[in-house]
Structure formats: C-alpha cells, structure tokens
Amino acid sequence: MQWLQGMIGRGLKATKSMWPSIRRAFGWVHRAANILGAEGARGPAVREQLSGLLGAMSRHRGSVDALGSSVDHFVKVSRSYWPGLFACYDAVGLPRTNNALEQAFGSHRYHKRRATGRKGASPALVLRGSARLIAGLATRAGEVKVSELAGANRDQWRRLRTELEQRRHRRVERRRFRQDAGAYLKALEDKLNQSRLPA
C-alpha cells in the first residue's frame, strides 16, 4: 500500500504545474454544463450566457497553457452546433437530450431481435418502420382501446398504406434489377413499346 501512495505522490509532484490550467479549463466546461442544464431557462438567455462564456474562453485560452488547443476545439464544436443547440429551450416539451429517444429505438430493436432471432436490423423496419415503430411504442405505452382505433382518420390511414406499398414495390423492383439487370431493362423496354402502340 505504501508503494501505491509513493507512486501517487510522485505523479502529483510531476504534474503539479499542470493543475491550475486543468482546474481553470474544467471550471469553464462545468460552467457551460450549468448554463445548458439550467431548469426553466429560455433560449435567448441560454444563448447569450453561453456566447459570453465561449468568448471569454477564447480570450483567455492562453491562461490554460497546453490545454489551449482543447479550449479551441470546445469553442469550435460548440459554434458548429449553434444553429440547433437551443431548439430544446424554445420548443415546449422537447427534451434536452436524445437519451429517451435512443432508449426507445434500442427497446424496439431489442424486442424485434427477441421475436425474430435476427441480430441485424430487419429489412421490414426500413420498409415499414414509420408505422411499426410508432405502433410498437404505442402498445408499450399502454393498452389501445377499440374506440381509439375506430376514431382513426381513414384518409390518413389509406395514404400511409399507399406510401408503404409504393416503398415495398420500389424495393421489389431494385431486387429484380440486381438479380438480372438485362431482363429487367428488357421488360421495361417492352412496356414502353406497348404503351406507344395505338389502342
């Protein structure tokens, strides 16, 4: 145990000159996290505070010695996300992180893998995911009553069915083309020639 204390002591002594810079840079990052995580904050206020902090970080980057390039990177990445960074403060009910969304997609993948035994993503999810994912989330959220299903907008339902069928048809056409491109193109040419003939 004494050798461990000695090793830690030597490490702290060797890096002693770096700690003020690390402490200052960590303070800036911690301040940014507090600004972005403030409860009840509104977009304009968060935007203004974070902009001021990033400006101060750029001006005082020399005070963190070797960590200056890391500060530059933090400021650059923050600025690159700037246009969409504050949407969660401006839209009521929009979560600040996408953790819940990732968890929902992960849960859907997990249940799909258990039901089908597939390790990879199901082609059906790509094809019909817009309907299947929502249906899966709705059934996990609670029981769906018959009256709720009966009250669905039939025109929207028909449009969705048509869109999904068109998607399926395009996928079938792509598969046919990959299997035998010559025959596929010949069939298209024959259809085109048939359409030109007088009725």
N, C-alpha and C positions, 0 to 999 in steps of 0.2 A: 504494500500500500504506500510505503514511503517513496518508492521509486516512481509511482504514479504522481504523487504530489510534487516530486522534484521535476518530473517531465513537464507538468502543467506550469510550474513556476518558471522554468526555463523558456517555455513557449510564450508566456505572458511577458516576460522580460524582453524577449527578442522582438515582440510585436508591439511593445509599449508605445512607440512613436505613431503607430497607425490608429490607435483607439480614438483619439479626438476626431479624426476625419470620419471614421466609421460611425461614431456617435452622432456627429452632425448630419451625415447623409441619411442615416436611419431615421433621425428626427424629421427630416424633410418627407421621407416616404411615409412615415407614420402620420404626419400632418395631412398628407394627400389622402390617406385612407380615412382619416377622421372627417375631412371635408366631403368626400364621396359617400361616406356612410352615415352622415347626419340624418337623424329621423325628422321627417316633416319638411326637409329642405326643398326649396323650389329651384327650378332650372336656372334662372338668371343669377340667383345668389351663389349657387354652387359654381356656375361658370366663372363668375367674377373672382371668387375666392381662389379657385384652382388656377386661373390665369395669373393671378398675383403671385401665388406660390411658385409656379413654373418660371415666371420672370425672375423672382428672387433667386431661385436655384441656378438659373443661367448666369445671373450677375455674380453670384458668389461661388461658382464652381471651383475657382482657384483655392478656396479655403479647405477643400477636401483632398488636396494633393493628387495622389494616384487614382482616386475614385472619380476624378473629373469626367473621364470618358463614360463612366457608368451613369453619371448625372446627365450628360448629354444624351445618352441613349434613352433614359427615362423620359426626358423632356420631348425628344423627337417622337417616340412612340405615343406619348400622351397627345401630342399635337396631331398625329396622323389619325387617331381615333376621335378627334374633337367633334366633327360634324354629327356623329351618332352617339356620343358619350353621354349626353344629357337627356335623351329621349325618355328615360325612366322617371325623370323628375317632372317632365312636362305632361306626361300622359298618366292619368289617374288609374291605379290598379295594375300598371305594368311593373313586373318585378325588376329589381335592380340587377339581379344576376340571372343567368340562364340555367342555374343548377336544377331548378324544378323541372324545366323543360327537358334537360338532359336525362333526368331521372325518369321522366315519363317515357321517353323514347327507349331508354335502357330497359325499363319494365316491359314494354311491348316486345322488344327483341327477345328478352328472357322467356316470356310466356310463349312466344312463337317458336323458339327453339325447343322448349319442353313439349309443345304439342306436335311439332313436325319431326323433331330429331335432327334438323338441319343445323349445321354450325354457322354457315354463312347467311347473309341476308336473303330472304325469299324473293324470287322474281315477282311474286304476286304483290309484295309490299311496294315495289317500284311501280307496278302497274296500277294497283288499286289502293295504294297507301293512303291517299287523301280521304277515302271512305273508311277503310279498315282501321286505321289508327284512331280516328275520331270515334268510331263505333266501339273499339276496344277500351278507350279511355272512358267513354260514357258508361259502359257496363261495369267498369271497376269503380266508378264514382257512386253508383247506387242503382237500384232497380228501376228499369224503364217501364212505365205503365202503358197499357194498351191505348189509353186516351191520348197520351203524348205522341205515340206513333200515328194514331188516326188523325191528329191535328197537323201532321207534317204538310208542307207545301208540295203538292203533287207536281207542279210545273218545275220546281227546282229539282225534285227527285228525278223527273224524266230527263232534264238537262244533264244532271250528273251521270245518269245511266248511259246517255248518248255519248258523253265525253269519255267515260271509261271504256265503252265499246269501241270507240274510234282509236283510243290508245292501244287496246288489245289488238285491233285489226292492223295497226301500223307495226306492232311487234311481230305479228304473224308474217306480214309482208317482208320485214327485214330478215326473218329466219329463212323464208323461202328464197330470198335473194342470195343469202350466204350459202345455202345448200347447193344451189345451181343457178348461178347468175345468168348464164346463157339462156336457159329455158325460161327464166323469169322475164328477161328482157324480150324474148320472142313472144311470150304470151301478151305482154304489154303492147308490142307492135301489132299483133293480130287484133287486139281490142281497138286500137287506134284505127286500123284499116277498116274494121267492121263499122266503126262509127261514121266513117266517111261515105260509106255506101248509101245510095238513096233508099228510102224506106219503101 
